[in-house]
Amino acid sequence: MGLWDYNTVKYLKIRSVKLASLQWSIYGIIFISICVMLFYYKEYQKHDNLVSSVTTKMKGVAVTNDDRWYRILLDAADHSALSQGKDSFFVVTNAVVTENQRQGICSEGPESGTTCSSDKNCTKGYTNPKSNGVQTGTCYEFTKTCEVFAWCPTEKSRDAPKPAIFGSAENVTIFIKNNIGFINFNYTKRNILPELNETYLQNCIFNRTTDPYCPKFRLRDIVQEAGEDFTEMAVEGGVIAIQIKWECNLDWLLSKCVPEYSFRRLDEKNSHKTLYPGLNFRFARYYKQNRVEARTLFKVYGIRFDVMVTGKVIKTLSLNSV
């Protein structure tokens, strides 16, 4: 090949249906394979996971509905003070109440105290893990249990009342505010959608058919949506998840980003299948009586609602970014 030689490609054109069909078949297979891979792995779209914050506001009251109890009213402030963690709220539905407790010396029942036949069976200063106080070293002859220094009278062991004494809590409403954001897209939104005006929000209650985007929920409806009966669940309590799912598409023609609500029970509801069913804990209300500190002890049963937010966003990539 000389320095001043010039070369060009020579093409041979063959008129053949078989060869042409084979060529375009290969091109078609390659093109379809690329499209399938793009759609299967969604490589033509950009994804991002959400960040979220949740706040709740409770309204309504629950009043004891049993003539055996003096009337007790729990309002939103009482329920809110019993919050059990981030993105959750607790509603009292039942209670065992021990009134007029004062610190002093008293006996316990055999279900919580140490049984004894004489003072020799009681150790001064000893605390039985299931006891309500500290032993004085004296055996109380009438109950045959060790005397204790405790809040007296001590709480008696008893089952949760049936029906639940705060059954009216089913009408309590909860307003949920959920703010979400997709950092990679600089996109934010909340579950109070722009088309929902103040009048609507003041009067609406979530209904899957008629009001699926209303952020205000009646507790009875939540429990029912989870497949449970509020009257039954209120006796021993439990845990219910309020799930907010966001599936957002930011493409111009398919733009959609709205919340979808679902509900399910998280704890084991059948008491014959599990030990310590439901949910309960204790708290006290303190006051002064004749300058002596006293308290009313509540062993409360109730339903904890955990708000769980999940979701993702997708957006088709532009030609410049592919």
C-alpha positions as CSV (number, residue, x, y, z in Angstrom):
1,M,0.0,0.0,0.0
2,G,1.5,3.3,-1.1
3,L,1.6,6.5,0.9
4,W,-0.7,8.2,-1.6
5,D,-3.2,5.2,-2.0
6,Y,-6.8,5.8,-1.1
7,N,-9.0,2.9,0.1
8,T,-12.8,2.7,0.3
9,V,-15.2,0.0,1.4
10,K,-16.8,-2.1,-1.3
11,Y,-20.3,-3.4,-0.6
12,L,-21.9,-6.4,-2.1
13,K,-25.7,-6.3,-2.3
14,I,-27.4,-9.7,-2.5
15,R,-31.1,-9.9,-3.3
16,S,-32.2,-12.8,-1.0
17,V,-35.4,-13.0,1.0
18,K,-33.9,-15.6,3.3
19,L,-30.7,-13.5,4.1
20,A,-32.7,-10.3,4.5
21,S,-35.2,-12.1,6.8
22,L,-32.4,-13.5,8.9
23,Q,-30.8,-10.0,9.2
24,W,-34.0,-8.2,10.3
25,S,-34.8,-11.1,12.7
26,I,-31.5,-10.6,14.4
27,Y,-32.0,-6.9,14.6
28,G,-35.5,-7.5,16.0
29,I,-34.3,-9.9,18.7
30,I,-31.7,-7.5,19.9
31,F,-34.2,-4.6,20.0
32,I,-36.9,-6.7,21.9
33,S,-34.2,-7.9,24.3
34,I,-33.2,-4.4,25.1
35,C,-36.8,-3.3,25.6
36,V,-37.6,-6.3,27.8
37,M,-34.6,-5.6,30.0
38,L,-35.5,-2.0,30.3
39,F,-39.1,-2.7,31.3
40,Y,-38.3,-5.7,33.5
41,Y,-35.8,-3.8,35.6
42,K,-37.5,-0.4,35.0
43,E,-34.2,1.0,33.9
44,Y,-36.1,3.6,31.9
45,Q,-37.3,5.1,35.2
46,K,-35.7,6.7,38.2
47,H,-36.8,5.6,41.7
48,D,-36.6,7.1,45.1
49,N,-37.8,6.1,48.6
50,L,-39.7,8.5,50.8
51,V,-38.9,10.2,54.1
52,S,-42.0,10.8,56.3
53,S,-43.3,12.4,59.4
54,V,-46.6,11.7,61.2
55,T,-48.6,13.7,63.7
56,T,-51.9,12.9,65.2
57,K,-54.7,14.8,67.0
58,M,-57.4,13.1,69.0
59,K,-60.9,14.3,69.7
60,G,-63.7,12.8,71.7
61,V,-64.4,11.5,75.2
62,A,-65.0,8.1,76.8
63,V,-67.2,7.7,79.9
64,T,-67.7,4.6,82.1
65,N,-70.9,2.7,81.1
66,D,-71.3,0.4,84.1
67,D,-73.4,1.4,87.1
68,R,-71.0,-0.6,89.4
69,W,-68.4,2.2,88.8
70,Y,-68.5,5.8,89.7
71,R,-68.5,7.9,86.6
72,I,-65.1,8.4,85.1
73,L,-64.5,10.5,82.0
74,L,-61.4,10.3,79.8
75,D,-60.9,13.0,77.2
76,A,-58.3,13.6,74.5
77,A,-55.8,15.0,77.0
78,D,-56.1,11.8,79.2
79,H,-55.5,9.5,76.2
80,S,-52.7,11.7,74.7
81,A,-50.8,11.6,78.0
82,L,-50.6,7.8,77.7
83,S,-48.8,7.8,74.3
84,Q,-46.5,4.9,73.9
85,G,-44.0,5.9,71.2
86,K,-43.3,7.7,68.0
87,D,-46.0,7.6,65.3
88,S,-48.5,5.8,67.6
89,F,-51.3,6.7,69.9
90,F,-53.1,4.8,72.7
91,V,-56.8,4.8,73.6
92,V,-58.1,3.5,76.9
93,T,-61.0,1.1,76.4
94,N,-61.2,-0.8,79.8
95,A,-59.9,-0.5,83.3
96,V,-59.6,-2.0,86.8
97,V,-59.7,0.9,89.3
98,T,-58.3,0.8,92.9
99,E,-59.5,3.9,94.8
100,N,-58.2,5.8,97.8
101,Q,-54.8,4.3,98.1
102,R,-52.4,5.7,100.8
103,Q,-48.9,4.6,101.8
104,G,-49.1,2.4,104.9
105,I,-49.1,-1.2,106.2
106,C,-51.7,-3.7,105.0
107,S,-52.1,-7.3,103.9
108,E,-52.2,-8.7,100.4
109,G,-54.3,-11.4,98.8
110,P,-52.6,-14.9,98.2
111,E,-52.5,-14.2,94.5
112,S,-49.8,-11.5,95.0
113,G,-48.6,-11.8,98.5
114,T,-46.3,-14.4,100.2
115,T,-48.3,-17.0,102.1
116,C,-47.3,-17.7,105.7
117,S,-48.3,-19.6,108.8
118,S,-46.2,-17.5,111.3
119,D,-43.9,-14.5,111.4
120,K,-41.0,-16.8,110.6
121,N,-42.2,-17.1,107.0
122,C,-41.9,-13.3,106.5
123,T,-38.6,-11.5,106.1
124,K,-38.5,-7.8,107.0
125,G,-37.4,-5.7,104.1
126,Y,-37.9,-8.5,101.5
127,T,-39.8,-7.8,98.3
128,N,-41.6,-10.6,96.5
129,P,-41.4,-9.9,92.7
130,K,-45.2,-10.3,92.4
131,S,-45.9,-8.3,95.6
132,N,-47.1,-4.7,95.8
133,G,-44.8,-3.7,98.7
134,V,-42.0,-4.5,101.2
135,Q,-42.6,-7.1,103.9
136,T,-42.6,-5.9,107.5
137,G,-41.8,-9.3,109.0
138,T,-45.3,-9.9,110.3
139,C,-47.7,-12.7,109.2
140,Y,-51.2,-11.3,108.9
141,E,-53.3,-14.0,110.6
142,F,-56.6,-13.4,108.7
143,T,-55.3,-13.8,105.2
144,K,-52.3,-15.9,106.0
145,T,-50.1,-13.6,103.9
146,C,-47.1,-11.5,104.9
147,E,-47.9,-7.9,105.9
148,V,-46.4,-5.3,103.6
149,F,-45.6,-1.6,103.5
150,A,-47.3,-0.5,100.3
151,W,-50.0,1.7,98.7
152,C,-53.0,0.4,100.6
153,P,-55.4,-1.1,99.9
154,T,-53.4,-3.1,97.4
155,E,-54.8,-3.9,94.0
156,K,-56.9,-7.0,93.9
157,S,-56.2,-9.5,91.1
158,R,-59.2,-9.6,88.8
159,D,-60.0,-10.2,85.1
160,A,-60.7,-7.3,82.8
161,P,-64.4,-6.2,83.1
162,K,-66.8,-7.4,80.5
163,P,-68.2,-5.5,78.7
164,A,-65.4,-2.9,78.6
165,I,-66.2,0.0,80.8
166,F,-64.9,2.6,78.3
167,G,-66.7,1.1,75.3
168,S,-67.8,4.6,74.2
169,A,-64.2,5.2,73.1
170,E,-65.3,3.7,69.8
171,N,-66.6,7.1,68.8
172,V,-63.3,8.9,69.4
173,T,-61.8,10.3,66.2
174,I,-58.2,10.7,65.2
175,F,-56.9,13.2,62.7
176,I,-53.7,12.0,61.0
177,K,-51.3,14.4,59.3
178,N,-48.6,12.7,57.2
179,N,-45.9,14.7,55.4
180,I,-43.7,12.9,52.9
181,G,-40.8,13.9,50.7
182,F,-38.7,12.4,47.9
183,I,-35.3,14.0,48.3
184,N,-33.8,13.1,44.9
185,F,-36.8,14.7,43.1
186,N,-37.2,17.7,45.5
187,Y,-40.8,16.7,45.8
188,T,-43.0,17.0,48.9
189,K,-46.6,16.2,49.6
190,R,-49.0,15.5,52.5
191,N,-52.1,13.4,53.0
192,I,-54.3,16.6,53.3
193,L,-54.8,16.9,49.5
194,P,-55.1,20.3,47.9
195,E,-58.7,19.7,46.8
196,L,-59.9,19.0,50.4
197,N,-61.2,22.3,51.8
198,E,-61.6,23.3,55.4
199,T,-65.4,22.7,55.5
200,Y,-64.9,19.1,54.1
201,L,-62.2,18.3,56.6
202,Q,-64.3,19.5,59.5
203,N,-67.2,17.2,58.6
204,C,-65.7,14.1,56.8
205,I,-64.9,10.7,58.3
206,F,-62.8,8.2,56.4
207,N,-64.9,5.7,54.4
208,R,-63.2,3.5,51.8
209,T,-66.0,4.0,49.3
210,T,-67.3,7.6,49.8
211,D,-64.3,9.4,51.5
212,P,-61.1,7.4,50.8
213,Y,-58.9,10.4,51.2
214,C,-60.4,11.9,54.4
215,P,-57.6,12.0,57.0
216,K,-60.0,11.8,60.0
217,F,-60.8,8.3,61.3
218,R,-63.4,6.9,63.8
219,L,-61.8,4.3,66.0
220,R,-64.7,1.9,65.5
221,D,-64.3,2.1,61.7
222,I,-60.5,1.4,62.0
223,V,-61.0,-1.7,64.1
224,Q,-63.7,-2.9,61.7
225,E,-61.5,-2.3,58.7
226,A,-58.9,-4.5,60.4
227,G,-61.4,-7.3,60.5
228,E,-62.1,-7.0,64.3
229,D,-65.1,-6.3,66.5
230,F,-64.5,-3.2,68.7
231,T,-66.7,-4.4,71.6
232,E,-64.6,-7.6,71.8
233,M,-61.2,-6.0,71.3
234,A,-61.9,-3.3,73.9
235,V,-62.0,-5.8,76.8
236,E,-58.3,-6.8,76.8
237,G,-56.9,-4.3,74.2
238,G,-54.5,-5.0,71.4
239,V,-52.4,-3.4,68.7
240,I,-53.6,-2.2,65.2
241,A,-51.5,-0.9,62.3
242,I,-52.7,2.1,60.3
243,Q,-50.8,1.7,57.0
244,I,-50.4,4.6,54.7
245,K,-49.0,3.6,51.3
246,W,-47.8,6.1,48.7
247,E,-47.2,4.9,45.1
248,C,-46.2,8.1,43.2
249,N,-45.7,8.5,39.5
250,L,-44.3,11.9,38.6
251,D,-44.6,11.6,34.8
252,W,-46.5,14.5,33.3
253,L,-49.2,12.4,31.6
254,L,-49.5,9.7,34.4
255,S,-49.0,12.0,37.4
256,K,-50.5,10.5,40.5
257,C,-49.5,10.7,44.2
258,V,-52.2,10.0,46.7
259,P,-52.3,8.0,50.0
260,E,-53.9,4.6,50.2
261,Y,-55.0,3.5,53.7
262,S,-55.2,0.0,55.1
263,F,-55.5,-1.5,58.5
264,R,-54.6,-4.8,60.2
265,R,-54.2,-6.2,63.7
266,L,-50.7,-6.9,64.8
267,D,-51.0,-8.8,68.1
268,E,-52.4,-12.3,68.7
269,K,-56.0,-11.9,69.6
270,N,-56.9,-15.4,70.8
271,S,-56.3,-15.6,74.6
272,H,-56.3,-19.4,74.5
273,K,-53.4,-19.4,72.1
274,T,-51.1,-16.9,73.8
275,L,-50.1,-15.9,77.3
276,Y,-50.9,-12.3,78.4
277,P,-53.1,-11.4,75.5
278,G,-54.1,-7.8,74.7
279,L,-52.4,-4.7,76.0
280,N,-52.5,-3.2,79.5
281,F,-50.4,-1.1,81.9
282,R,-50.9,0.9,85.1
283,F,-50.9,4.6,85.9
284,A,-52.1,6.6,88.9
285,R,-53.8,10.0,89.6
286,Y,-52.4,11.6,92.8
287,Y,-54.2,14.0,95.1
288,K,-54.1,15.3,98.7
289,Q,-56.6,14.2,101.3
290,N,-56.4,15.7,104.7
291,R,-52.8,16.7,103.8
292,V,-51.9,13.1,103.1
293,E,-50.9,12.0,99.6
294,A,-53.4,9.6,98.1
295,R,-54.0,8.2,94.7
296,T,-56.4,6.3,92.4
297,L,-54.7,3.4,90.6
298,F,-55.8,2.5,87.1
299,K,-54.9,-0.8,85.4
300,V,-55.9,0.2,81.9
301,Y,-56.5,-1.9,78.9
302,G,-56.6,-0.3,75.5
303,I,-55.7,-0.3,71.8
304,R,-52.5,1.1,70.5
305,F,-52.5,2.3,66.9
306,D,-49.2,2.4,65.1
307,V,-49.1,4.6,62.0
308,M,-46.8,3.0,59.4
309,V,-45.9,4.9,56.2
310,T,-44.4,3.2,53.1
311,G,-44.0,4.2,49.5
312,K,-41.9,5.0,46.5
313,V,-41.8,7.3,43.5
314,I,-41.0,6.7,39.9
315,K,-40.2,9.0,37.0
316,T,-39.3,8.3,33.4
317,L,-35.8,9.3,32.5
318,S,-35.3,12.0,29.8
319,L,-33.4,11.1,26.7
320,N,-30.5,13.3,27.9
321,S,-30.1,11.3,31.1
322,V,-30.4,7.8,29.5
